Amino acid sequence: MVSRVFIDFGRNKVYALQEDGEEVMVFNDFLEMFEKLRPTIVVADSYPRKLLQTMTRFSGATFLRLRDLKKLSEERKNNGLRKTDENDVKTLRQIFLWRPDLFQPLYTSPVELEVRALTELWVELAGIKKAAKNTRSTIDDPLAVETYRMLQRYAERLATRIHERAMELPLYRMVVERLGLKGPALAYIISHDGFALKALCRDRLVFRFQMTGRRIHKRRKTRSRLLILLAMSTVLHKHRRYYQVYQRYFERFQTEGYGRKRAFWKSILRVAERILKDLHILAKSQTPRSPDT
């Protein structure tokens, strides 16, 4: 059994380098590497999503990943090395030995992975449901109406299931209890960006969720669109906390001369920023947990 192993995922191969080793070992897959070396700590720049479910079974090992993938290419270029899997794994070890703070643990539980998968399915289903709704309103066809209703039922059932499973995630449960927010959009944000909510500063979170500038809605990433969707939901249901934020900004923007449509959009973005700030505060207040707890 070895302590630390540094790995890089190549094309159908896994390249591994021990902490005190000189030769890069090549394995057919991740499981072969793990069975052969039995590491207690595995360090990589990133991990394929298809492996995350398998990795949750290795409760005795700790998995670390690089916070910023650009650091690997920058360090490789500084050393005058060309892009190869062997050079990447050697560079990864060098970065870790010099700057271990650039790495973060991969806190991944089976429940978190399940919520991620379910919310990703919900996002895809929401897109199909929207297309079915447009078709239903465009043509007079009973099958189009039946398809939309069926998708609506499945979306509601899926949303209920997501909420039930997400309640096992500490941060999601805390948000439900303290802020009164819930739903698939919130579950997606927390299951995909829970660590970022805790680790990043507020300014970097605002940039990550694309709350800066006047970006067109269709060009936003999924996390940004879902945060805006969550903000719209709080306004629609007149949430006791966030509806007041919306009203204050809406009145202000109208006073500044903006039309109702523009004032509405800018106010929704302010609500989204406020939700992001509150999620950040709650995530930072969490007690650190080990992967096994």
Buried (B, 14 or more C-beta within 10 A) or exposed (E): EBEBBBBBBBEEBBBBBBBEEEEBBBBEEBEEBBEEBEBEBBBBBEBEEEBBEEBBEBEEBBBBBBBEEEBBEEBBEEEEBEEBBBBBBBBBBBBBEEEEEBBEBBBBBEBBBBBBBBBBBBBEBBEBBEEBBEBBEEEEEEEBBEBBEEBBEBBEEBBEBBBEBBBBBBBBBBBBEEBEBBBBBBBBBBBBBBBBBBEBEEEEBBEBBBBEEEEEEEEBEBBBBBBBBBBBBBBEEEBEBBBEBBEEBBEBBBEEEBEEEEBBBBBBBBBBBBBBEBBBEBBEEEEEEEBEE
